[in-house]
Structure formats: structure tokens, C-alpha cells
Amino acid sequence: MSSSTSRAETWSSRLGIWRDSDAAAVLASGTSWSGAELLARAAGAASVLRSISAPGPVPALLTASPTSFAFMIAGAECARPLAPLGPRLTAAELIPCLIGLEASVLLTEAEFLPVAGEIATVTGAEVVVIEEPATSDDQLELDPDPLSTAFILHTSGTTGVAKAVTYRQDRLALRTRISAGLCGFEPGAVYASASPFHHIGGFGNHAVALASGATLVPLPRFTVESWRALADLGVTHALTVPTMLEMLLDAGVLALPDLEVLQYGASPIHPDTLRRTLAAIPAVRLVNLFSQTEGGPITCLTPEDHRQIAHEGRDDLLRSVGRPAAGVELRIEDPGADGVGEVVARAAHFFAPSADGWLHTGDLGHLDPEGYLFLAGRRGDKIIRGGENIYPVEVERVLEAHSAVREAAVIGIPDQRWGEVVAAVIVAADAEHLPDTELLRAHARSQLAGFKIPTRWAFASSLPRNISGKLLRRELSAADLDD
């Protein structure tokens, strides 16, 4: 058959690498399934799905486990793609997702039966508690239509109702190739992640690693102790978010004996945290991927970029998310005089581009002459004070460089004269000794124009973040801010 008429590669077809494999595909909670057993149990899970659901999306309240992986593979194979949802969200948050999927069945682990019951009362969906599937002698074909759906993920919904994003088989296969190349996934790699199962950093990345031949080591919940335990499992690749890195660095346990590649992302990393990470694990290759549920990787700060930071004084790259990944066209739409505009990208491995073919990310940023992308916050976060544009991330980074500040969040609040003024919420490095706001003003003014300096201040013990570590600005209030 000529290449012009050959069937496109799919994510499921890539899983054929495990068909007759005795190597471990999943290690979790004392359970080890070989690749062959995982596919046999996925065949059993497919039988379960066919018995309870007509073809179409199947929402599910799941955590990362061998059973969950088997059902995700099964759903992709029997035209019942699973849509994992955040099981710790409230029924009110989850009900719109089920309505949007027009689902008649809701899968759940037993632990989440209470919230599943609330959802069923409103939507009428049948609740089915999943159990470990039996193995089946019926082999999965692993030859789906390239345009069919492998699974469905939802956006985090930080600014409204979560949106369903369809992960198409052919696009997911291409994403697997690109991400595997950037992260070094290959047979023999052992990949650990504590990212939520329903998140792109959760099963979205597990799907890439598994289809690259890597063993999965899911952590249902991140703790310093669960990270320490990875030392006995031969973990070579791992994913963290900046908050986890700070905890591990503070505990002095970031290094693992077999760790080769450490990927980080999901939220901005403080330059000091990145410096500490580079110093703590100098032999480990670091990778930062900028992605969205709708598509990614968009850009990558590669191991070579991190080497330049560590050994060639490229401190400018500490705040960058890298250059475009393979196959990605990147541009800044409607840039201002400072070059900052919306980050817009196009690539064959994106899942939900706009009607014009481009993914409008909603993120603001600028490109430097070398093509490195620097993010400046979300489009809706921009503060306009007297006609001047202010990007909260820029101000936050300056404030967080002060030794008395652990974290900072900047928001705009209404003002009769200026339209908006800048307010800052500070988490102090020492909760018993709050920094003087006049000193913080002076520190910020030494590096920023006067119109960018906060005029209102508040202190908090922590900042509101979602499960992936993203700052929830909408939950910050102008109340109780000092004049």
C-alpha cells in the first residue's frame, strides 16, 4: 500500500508495543501488571463497557491506578471513550460536564459514590462502580479509525465551566512522538507522576509515556514520603509542579538514584526554585513543557536550555517557557508597544484549535529575538490603569524576589480615577514577621515603573490554587486591602 493511502498511526496502535511483553507496564500500590496483562485486562474492561453503555462518551470519577488505565485503553478501543473528571470536585461543578457529554452512565470508584449519587439525582445517569477487570482471551484489535476519539479531557475551568476536549487518535499519536522525543520516553523508562488523573498532566502524560513503552508509576497523592518511596522503584522520569519542587527541596529529598529526566510545569516556577533544582540534581535533564488541555506541547525549555542557565549564565531563560516544539507555528497576536500580546499557535498535534485553525491560548506573552517565549499572564488578568497595561505576572515576580516574600498575587481593583489600580496579596516568608509594605513598595519601584506599583496590600497564609497549582485570581478579593 502506498504511503499516500496507508492508515495513519493511532495512539492505540502504538500500544501494540505491549502486546506480548512481560515487562512491567504499571507499578502501583504493590501491584505490577506486565504489558500483556494490561492489554488482557483492558480487553476485559471493554466487555464491561459494552455491557453497560451504548457507544459514546463515558464520564468517570477515577484516580490513577492499574484498573483506571485498563478502562481508559478499553474505552478507546470499543467506541466508548472515557472522560475522567475531577472526583474531588463538587456535584455542582461536575453536573455541567455530564450534561455536556449527554452521558447516560457514570463510572466511579467506590470512594466517590456520594458525589456520584448527587450527580445521578440531577442528570439521571446510571452510576456504575468499577472493579479490577478480569483478563480476557479476546485480544484488542488496536486498530481504530484515526479520526476516532481515544478519550476526553476537560479544561480546568479556572474562569468558568470546564470545556470538553476530544483527544483524537491520530493527533494523540503525533503528540506522543513529539513529547516522547522532548522528554526522552522509551522502552525501559520508568515514569512517575502525582498529577490528577483527569488532568492533561495526569492521564494526558501517562498516555504519552505508555504509548512510548515506558512503565507507569502513578502516585494517587503527592507527599514527601511517597516521593521518597520512588527510590526503590527505579524511576527514571518524573513530573512535578513548582509547589512539589519547593517541598522536596526544603526536605532535601529531590534527588532519586535512577532519575534521568525531570519534567516540571503547570504553573510558573520561581527563578530561585529553578536555581535550587539545578543545583540539587545537576546530572538530571530538566524539561519544561508549556501546554494546554486543548493542545501541546506548544513550547519547550529543553535540557540544553537548562544547561545554559546552569553553566553559561543565561539567567534570562529562568523566566522563559522555551521555544516552539517540533511542528508548532507560534505568533503573538495584537502585540502592544512592549511586544506583549496573546500567544497563538498552530500544529497538527493540537486537539481543539479555533475555527481559523489556530489555538488561541488566552495567555499573554512576548517572543525574544531568539524565539524564546516569555509569558505575562492570562488575557483576562491584564490590568489597565489610566490607559497603561500592567501584567500581573511581571509585578509578582519582582515582589517574590524580595527575601521577605514567599508568594505574591497581583490583581486589579476598580478605581474611580484610574479605572483600575494594582493590589497585591502577599504570603510572607515568615508568617510571624510580616514585611513592611513601604519596603515592598520601594523594592518594586527600584525595578518597575511607578504605575505598576501596588497601592493596596493584603497578607494571607496561602494563595488560592487549583489542584494543578494554578493561581485562582478570581477568588482573590479586594476586601480588607490596606490603602
C-alpha positions in Angstrom: 0.0 0.0 0.0 1.4 3.4 -0.9 2.2 5.9 1.8 -0.5 8.2 0.4 -3.2 5.7 1.2 -1.7 4.0 4.3 -3.6 4.2 7.5 -2.4 6.9 9.9 -0.8 5.9 13.1 -3.0 6.0 16.1 -2.4 6.1 19.9 -4.0 2.7 20.3 -1.8 1.1 17.6 1.3 2.4 19.4 0.1 0.4 22.5 0.8 -2.8 20.4 4.4 -2.5 21.7 3.0 -4.2 24.9 1.1 -7.0 23.1 3.4 -9.8 24.1 5.6 -8.0 26.7 6.5 -9.5 30.0 8.0 -6.1 31.1 6.1 -4.1 33.8 3.7 -1.6 32.2 2.2 -0.4 35.5 3.5 -0.4 39.1 1.2 0.9 41.7 0.3 0.1 45.3 2.1 -3.2 45.3 0.5 -4.2 42.0 2.6 -5.0 38.9 1.0 -5.7 35.6 3.0 -6.6 32.6 2.2 -5.1 29.2 0.5 -8.3 28.1 -1.6 -8.4 31.3 -2.6 -4.7 31.0 -3.9 -5.3 27.5 -5.7 -8.5 28.5 -7.4 -6.7 31.4 -8.2 -3.8 29.0 -10.0 -6.4 26.8 -11.9 -7.4 29.9 -12.8 -3.8 30.7 -14.0 -3.4 27.1 -16.5 -6.2 27.7 -17.7 -4.4 30.8 -18.2 -1.1 29.0 -20.1 -2.8 26.1 -22.5 -4.3 28.7 -23.3 -1.0 30.4 -23.2 1.7 27.8 -24.1 2.4 24.2 -21.3 3.9 22.1 -20.4 7.4 23.1 -18.5 9.3 25.9 -18.4 7.7 29.3 -17.7 10.1 32.2 -15.7 8.6 35.1 -14.6 9.6 38.6 -11.2 7.9 38.8 -7.8 8.1 40.4 -4.6 6.8 38.8 -4.5 3.1 39.2 -3.9 0.0 37.0 -7.7 -0.5 36.8 -8.2 3.1 35.5 -5.5 2.6 32.8 -7.2 -0.6 31.7 -10.6 1.1 31.3 -9.1 4.1 29.5 -7.5 1.8 26.9 -10.7 -0.2 26.7 -12.8 2.9 26.1 -10.6 4.0 23.2 -11.0 0.5 21.7 -14.7 0.0 21.9 -16.1 3.4 20.9 -16.9 4.3 24.5 -14.1 6.9 25.2 -13.8 7.7 28.9 -13.9 11.3 30.1 -12.2 11.3 33.5 -13.4 14.0 35.8 -12.1 15.5 39.0 -13.5 13.2 41.7 -12.9 15.8 44.4 -15.0 18.5 42.7 -18.5 19.1 43.9 -21.6 17.7 42.2 -22.5 21.3 41.2 -19.1 21.6 39.4 -19.4 18.1 37.7 -23.0 18.2 36.6 -22.4 20.6 33.7 -19.7 18.2 32.4 -22.1 15.2 32.3 -24.9 17.3 30.7 -22.4 18.5 28.0 -21.4 14.9 27.3 -25.0 13.7 27.1 -24.0 10.7 29.2 -26.3 8.1 30.5 -23.7 6.2 32.6 -21.3 7.5 35.2 -18.4 5.3 36.2 -16.9 5.8 39.6 -14.6 4.3 42.2 -16.4 3.3 45.4 -14.8 6.1 47.3 -16.7 8.7 45.3 -20.2 7.1 45.4 -21.7 10.0 47.5 -20.9 12.7 44.9 -21.8 10.3 42.1 -25.2 9.8 43.7 -25.8 13.5 43.8 -24.9 13.8 40.1 -27.2 10.9 39.2 -30.1 12.5 41.0 -29.9 15.6 38.8 -28.8 14.0 35.5 -30.5 10.6 35.6 -27.2 8.9 34.8 -26.8 5.3 35.9 -23.9 5.0 38.4 -21.6 2.0 37.9 -18.8 1.2 40.4 -15.8 -0.2 38.6 -13.7 -3.0 39.9 -10.5 -4.6 38.7 -11.4 -6.1 35.3 -10.8 -9.8 34.6 -8.4 -10.7 31.9 -9.9 -11.7 28.6 -8.6 -14.1 25.9 -10.1 -11.8 23.3 -7.3 -9.6 22.1 -7.9 -5.9 21.5 -7.6 -5.0 17.8 -5.6 -1.8 18.5 -6.6 -0.6 15.0 -9.2 2.2 15.5 -10.2 4.8 12.9 -7.5 7.5 13.1 -10.3 10.1 13.4 -12.0 8.4 16.3 -11.8 9.6 19.9 -9.2 8.0 22.3 -10.5 9.8 25.4 -11.9 13.2 26.5 -10.3 15.6 29.0 -11.8 18.8 30.4 -10.1 22.1 30.8 -9.6 23.2 34.4 -12.4 25.7 34.3 -10.5 28.4 36.2 -12.5 31.1 34.5 -15.9 29.3 34.1 -17.4 26.0 33.2 -14.9 23.3 32.2 -14.8 22.6 28.4 -14.6 19.1 27.0 -11.6 18.5 24.7 -11.6 15.4 22.4 -8.3 13.6 22.1 -8.3 12.2 18.6 -6.4 9.1 17.9 -4.1 10.3 15.1 -3.4 13.6 16.8 -2.6 11.9 20.1 -0.2 9.6 18.3 1.6 12.6 16.9 1.7 14.3 20.2 3.2 11.1 21.7 6.0 11.1 19.2 6.8 14.8 19.8 6.6 14.7 23.6 8.5 11.4 23.9 11.3 13.0 21.9 11.4 16.0 24.2 11.1 14.0 27.5 13.2 11.0 26.5 10.5 8.4 26.9 11.4 5.0 25.5 11.1 1.3 26.4 12.8 0.7 29.7 12.0 4.2 31.1 10.0 4.3 34.4 7.7 7.3 34.7 6.2 8.6 37.9 3.6 11.4 38.3 1.3 12.6 41.0 -0.7 14.8 38.7 -4.5 14.4 38.9 -5.7 11.6 36.7 -8.3 13.8 34.9 -5.7 16.4 34.0 -3.5 16.7 30.9 -0.5 16.3 33.2 -2.2 13.2 34.6 -3.5 10.7 32.1 -2.7 13.0 29.3 1.0 12.4 30.1 0.5 8.8 31.2 -0.9 8.1 27.7 2.2 9.5 26.1 4.6 7.5 28.3 2.7 4.3 28.0 2.5 4.5 24.2 6.3 5.1 24.2 7.0 1.9 26.0 7.6 3.4 29.5 6.5 1.8 32.7 3.9 3.9 34.7 4.3 4.6 38.4 1.2 6.7 39.3 1.1 8.4 42.7 -2.6 8.8 43.8 -1.5 11.6 46.1 1.8 13.5 46.4 3.6 13.6 49.7 7.3 13.8 50.5 7.1 10.3 51.8 5.5 9.0 48.5 8.3 10.6 46.6 11.0 9.0 48.8 9.4 5.6 48.0 10.1 6.1 44.3 13.8 5.4 45.1 13.0 1.7 45.3 11.1 1.5 42.0 13.9 2.6 39.6 12.1 5.7 38.5 14.0 7.3 35.6 11.4 10.0 34.6 9.1 12.1 36.7 6.7 15.0 36.5 6.4 17.7 39.2 4.9 21.1 39.6 6.7 24.0 41.3 5.0 23.6 44.6 6.1 20.0 44.8 9.7 21.0 43.9 9.8 23.5 46.8 8.5 20.9 49.2 11.1 18.3 48.1 13.9 20.9 48.1 13.0 22.0 51.6 13.0 18.4 52.7 16.3 17.7 50.9 14.9 14.6 49.1 14.5 15.7 45.5 17.3 13.5 44.2 16.4 9.9 43.2 19.1 7.3 42.5 17.9 6.5 39.0 16.3 9.8 37.9 17.4 10.9 34.4 14.7 13.4 33.3 12.6 15.7 35.5 9.7 17.5 33.8 8.0 20.4 35.5 5.2 22.8 34.6 1.5 23.6 35.1 2.2 26.9 36.8 5.1 29.5 36.8 8.2 28.5 38.6 10.1 31.0 40.8 13.6 31.6 39.4 15.1 30.8 42.8 13.2 27.4 42.9 14.7 26.6 39.4 18.2 27.6 40.5 17.9 25.4 43.6 16.6 22.5 41.5 19.5 22.8 39.1 22.0 22.8 42.0 20.3 19.8 43.7 20.2 17.5 40.7 22.9 18.7 38.3 23.1 15.4 36.4 19.4 15.2 35.7 18.0 16.6 32.5 15.2 19.2 33.1 12.3 19.8 30.8 9.6 22.5 31.0 6.7 22.0 28.5 4.2 24.7 28.0 0.9 23.0 27.1 -2.8 23.4 27.4 -5.6 20.8 27.5 -6.6 21.9 24.0 -3.1 21.3 22.6 0.6 20.8 23.4 3.4 20.8 23.7 3.4 24.3 22.5 6.9 25.3 23.6 9.7 23.5 25.4 12.6 24.7 27.6 15.0 21.9 26.8 17.8 20.2 28.8 20.2 22.2 26.7 18.5 25.4 27.7 18.7 24.4 31.4 22.4 23.7 30.9 22.9 27.2 29.6 21.2 28.6 32.7 23.3 26.5 35.0 26.7 26.9 33.3 26.6 29.8 30.8 24.9 32.5 32.8 21.7 32.6 30.8 19.6 33.9 33.7 17.3 35.5 31.1 16.0 32.0 30.4 14.9 31.4 34.0 11.6 33.0 33.2 11.1 31.5 29.8 9.0 28.5 28.8 11.2 27.8 25.8 10.9 27.8 22.1 8.2 26.2 19.8 8.1 22.4 19.9 8.5 20.5 16.6 5.8 21.3 14.1 4.5 24.3 16.0 3.9 27.7 14.4 3.9 30.4 17.1 2.9 34.1 16.9 1.9 36.9 19.2 -1.4 38.4 18.2 -2.1 42.1 18.6 1.1 42.9 20.4 1.4 46.2 22.3 4.3 48.6 22.2 6.1 46.3 24.7 5.6 43.3 22.3 3.2 41.6 24.7 0.1 40.1 23.1 -1.9 36.8 23.1 0.1 33.7 22.4 -1.4 31.9 19.3 -0.2 28.6 18.0 -0.9 26.1 15.2 0.2 22.4 15.0 -1.1 19.1 13.7 -0.9 17.6 17.2 -3.3 20.1 18.8 -6.8 18.9 19.7 -9.1 21.9 19.8 -7.9 24.8 17.6 -10.3 27.6 16.8 -12.3 27.8 13.6 -9.4 29.6 12.0 -7.0 26.7 12.7 -5.1 28.5 15.4 -5.1 27.7 19.1 -5.9 31.0 20.9 -4.3 30.2 24.2 -5.6 33.2 26.3 -2.1 33.5 27.6 -0.2 36.8 27.1 3.5 36.8 26.3 6.3 38.0 24.1 9.0 36.4 22.0 12.6 37.5 22.2 14.9 37.7 19.2 16.0 34.0 19.7 12.4 32.8 19.6 12.0 32.1 23.4 8.6 32.7 24.8 8.1 34.7 28.0 4.6 34.5 29.5 3.0 37.6 31.1 -0.2 36.1 32.5 -3.7 35.4 31.2 -5.5 37.7 28.8 -8.3 38.4 31.4 -5.8 39.2 34.1 -4.4 42.3 32.4 -4.8 45.4 34.5 -5.4 48.7 32.7 -4.6 51.7 34.9 -5.2 55.1 33.3 -4.7 53.5 29.8 -1.4 51.8 30.8 -1.3 48.0 30.5 0.0 46.1 33.5 0.7 42.4 33.5 0.3 40.8 37.0 3.0 38.1 36.5 5.7 40.8 35.9 4.8 42.5 39.2 4.5 39.2 41.1 8.0 38.1 40.0 9.5 41.3 41.2 7.8 41.1 44.6 8.7 37.4 45.0 12.4 38.3 44.5 12.2 40.1 47.9 13.6 37.8 50.7 10.5 38.5 52.9 8.0 37.3 50.3 7.3 33.7 49.7 4.4 34.2 47.2 2.7 37.1 45.7 -0.6 37.6 43.7 -1.4 40.8 41.9 -4.9 41.8 40.8 -6.7 44.9 39.5 -9.4 46.6 41.6 -11.8 49.3 40.4 -10.8 52.9 40.9 -12.9 55.9 40.0 -9.9 58.0 38.9 -7.7 55.4 37.2 -10.2 52.8 36.1 -8.1 50.1 37.9 -5.3 50.2 40.4 -2.9 47.4 41.4 -3.4 45.4 44.5 -1.1 42.7 45.9 -1.8 39.8 48.2 1.4 38.6 49.9 2.3 35.3 51.6 5.2 36.2 53.8 8.4 34.1 54.1 8.0 34.3 57.8 4.4 34.4 59.0 5.3 35.9 62.3 7.2 38.8 60.8 5.2 40.4 58.0 7.2 42.7 55.7 6.6 46.4 55.8 4.6 47.4 52.8 6.6 50.6 52.3 9.7 48.5 52.0 8.0 46.3 49.4 6.9 49.4 47.5 10.4 50.7 47.4 11.7 47.3 46.3 9.2 47.1 43.5 9.8 50.7 42.4 13.5 50.0 42.0 12.6 47.7 39.1 9.2 48.8 37.8 7.6 51.9 36.5 5.5 53.8 39.1 2.2 53.0 37.6 2.9 49.3 38.1 3.4 49.5 41.9 0.7 48.1 44.1 -1.3 50.8 46.0 -3.3 48.3 48.1 -1.9 45.4 50.1 -3.1 42.3 52.0 -1.4 39.4 53.6 -2.6 35.8 53.5 -1.3 32.4 54.8 -1.7 30.9 51.3 -3.0 31.7 47.9 -6.0 30.0 46.3 -4.8 27.5 43.7 -6.4 24.6 41.8 -5.2 21.0 42.1 -2.6 21.7 39.4 -1.1 24.6 41.2 -2.6 27.4 39.0 -3.4 30.6 40.8 -7.2 31.3 41.1 -7.2 35.0 40.8 -11.0 35.2 40.7 -11.0 34.0 44.3 -8.9 36.9 45.5 -11.0 39.8 46.9 -10.4 43.5 47.1 -11.9 43.4 50.6 -9.6 44.1 53.6 -6.8 45.6 51.4 -4.9 48.4 53.0 -5.0 51.8 51.4 
